[in-house]
């Protein structure tokens, strides 16, 4: 189910998400755009998938809907001191050549602090191997090669430094 955007930020409008959730909802996928994060606190509360236990209401906690953040266009952006891609169950980053932080070819990264998801994602990225030559599920060959990693390692400090300057400029203009 798609939900419309906030007309000021062009990010997901969190006030419309509650009405879109059904028993078939598998995840909430906010897309952080234009170097700014979607408004995450209402989504975290609604999903019951993160945040301090005291801040998540009982009905939300029972939902347990994962939040999968698309942070490809907001690398280094922050929402209340939390980095884009770090607030949901899984954070997704694309380093496609046309993205804000670009590799020389197709590349990407998924991040999570959930050990079960991390194990599953690791298995999927190496043809579904649980251990060497034992494929538990059908997976992919989607490892980041050393050349792409080297390019990104050089570019990353520059991309976050620029994001901090842009953020400070926007704050001063408000």
C-alpha positions in Angstrom: 0.0 0.0 0.0 1.5 3.4 -1.0 1.1 6.4 1.2 1.3 10.0 0.0 4.2 12.4 0.8 4.3 15.5 3.0 4.1 18.5 0.6 6.8 20.3 2.5 9.5 17.6 2.6 8.4 15.1 -0.1 9.1 12.4 2.4 6.5 9.9 3.6 3.6 11.6 5.4 3.5 9.7 8.8 0.0 10.9 9.6 -1.3 8.8 6.6 0.5 5.6 7.5 -1.9 4.4 10.3 -4.9 4.3 8.0 -2.9 2.3 5.4 -1.8 -0.5 7.8 -3.8 -3.7 7.5 -3.3 -7.3 8.7 -1.4 -7.9 5.5 1.1 -5.1 6.1 4.6 -6.7 6.1 6.8 -3.6 6.5 6.8 0.2 6.5 9.3 1.6 4.0 10.1 5.3 4.4 12.3 6.8 1.7 14.7 9.5 3.0 15.0 12.0 0.2 16.9 15.2 -0.7 19.4 14.8 2.1 16.7 14.8 4.8 15.2 12.0 6.9 11.5 11.1 6.9 9.9 11.9 10.2 10.7 8.6 12.0 9.4 8.9 15.5 5.7 8.5 14.5 6.6 5.6 12.3 8.6 3.9 15.0 5.7 4.4 17.5 3.2 3.1 14.9 5.3 0.1 13.9 6.3 -0.8 17.4 9.6 -1.9 15.9 12.2 0.2 17.6 12.9 3.0 20.0 13.2 2.8 23.8 10.6 0.4 25.3 9.1 3.2 27.4 8.4 5.3 24.3 6.5 2.6 22.4 2.9 2.1 23.3 1.5 -1.4 24.0 -0.7 -1.6 20.9 2.3 -0.5 18.7 4.6 -3.0 20.4 2.1 -5.8 19.6 2.2 -4.8 15.9 5.9 -5.4 15.5 6.0 -4.2 11.9 9.5 -3.9 10.6 10.7 -0.5 9.2 13.0 -0.8 6.2 14.6 2.5 5.5 15.7 3.5 2.0 18.5 5.9 2.9 20.3 6.0 -0.5 19.5 9.7 -1.1 20.2 10.9 2.5 23.5 9.3 3.5 24.7 11.2 6.5 21.4 12.9 7.2 20.1 12.8 10.8 16.7 12.8 12.5 17.0 13.9 16.2 20.7 12.8 16.2 20.0 9.4 14.6 21.6 8.7 11.2 19.5 7.8 8.2 19.4 4.0 7.9 20.0 3.4 11.6 16.5 3.8 13.0 14.5 1.0 11.4 14.9 -2.8 11.4 17.0 -2.6 8.2 18.7 0.3 6.5 19.3 0.2 2.7 21.9 2.2 0.9 22.5 2.2 -2.9 25.9 3.3 -4.2 24.7 3.2 -7.9 26.8 5.7 -9.9 23.9 8.3 -10.0 23.4 8.3 -6.2 24.7 10.8 -3.7 27.5 8.5 -2.6 28.5 6.6 -5.8 30.7 3.7 -6.5 32.1 3.1 -10.0 29.5 0.4 -10.7 26.4 -1.1 -9.1 26.9 -1.5 -5.4 24.8 -1.3 -2.2 24.7 -2.1 1.5 22.2 -3.3 4.1 22.6 -2.5 7.8 20.8 -3.9 10.8 21.4 -4.3 14.5 19.1 -7.4 14.6 21.2 -10.5 14.7 18.6 -12.8 13.1 18.1 -10.4 10.2 21.9 -10.0 9.8 22.4 -13.8 9.6 19.6 -14.1 7.0 20.9 -11.2 4.9 24.5 -12.6 5.0 23.2 -16.0 3.9 21.2 -14.5 1.0 24.2 -12.4 -0.3 26.3 -15.5 -0.7 24.0 -17.8 -2.8 22.1 -18.8 0.4 25.1 -20.5 2.0 24.7 -21.1 5.7 28.2 -22.6 5.7 30.6 -23.3 2.9 29.0 -25.3 0.1 25.7 -25.8 2.0 23.0 -23.7 0.4 20.0 -23.5 2.8 18.0 -21.2 0.6 18.2 -19.8 -2.9 20.3 -16.6 -2.6 22.2 -14.1 -4.7 25.8 -13.3 -5.5 25.7 -9.7 -4.2 28.9 -9.1 -2.5 30.6 -5.7 -2.7 33.8 -6.2 -4.6 37.1 -4.8 -3.2 37.4 -2.1 -5.9 33.9 -0.7 -5.2 34.7 -0.8 -1.4 38.0 1.1 -2.0 36.2 3.8 -4.1 33.5 4.2 -1.4 36.0 4.3 1.4 37.7 7.3 -0.1 34.5 9.1 -1.0 32.6 8.5 2.3 34.3 11.0 4.5 33.8 13.7 1.9 30.1 12.9 1.5 29.3 13.2 5.2 31.3 16.4 5.6 29.3 18.0 2.9 26.0 16.8 4.4 26.9 18.4 7.8 27.6 21.7 6.0 24.3 21.5 4.1 22.4 20.6 7.3 23.9 23.6 9.2 23.0 25.9 6.3 19.4 24.7 6.2 19.1 25.2 10.0 20.5 28.7 9.8 17.9 29.6 7.1 15.0 28.4 9.2 
